[in-house]
Amino acid sequence: MEEKKMNLRLDMDVQKLETEKLKKGKNKAERDLDSLKIDYKKLHFSMRSAELGKTSEQWCQEIQEEKIKANRWERKF
């Protein structure tokens, strides 16, 4: 009977240690995820600030406008 109690206590201790280890891992994963979210937001903001966050349609329109400007200059000179 005492041996069974001792084995149960050991099993409980092992379960507690595993639970603590999993909680620490989960907390680290959550911190890493939060950090990635912050980095993504900063990158997204930087891209918008540098006007890199345009859609393909916006880029095509801008290219067309630049071509028109270039053609006007060529005709002038």
Stockholm file with secondary structure:
# STOCKHOLM 1.0

chainA/1-77         MEEKKMNLRLDMDVQKLETEKLKKGKNKAERDLDSLKIDYKKLHFSMRSAELGKTSEQWCQEIQEEKIKANRWERKF
#=GR chainA/1-77 SS CHHHHHHHHHHHHHHHHHHHHHHHHHHHHHHHHHHHHHHHHHHHHHHHHTTCCCCHHHHHHHHHHHHHHHHHHHHHC
#=GC SS_cons        CHHHHHHHHHHHHHHHHHHHHHHHHHHHHHHHHHHHHHHHHHHHHHHHHTTCCCCHHHHHHHHHHHHHHHHHHHHHC
//
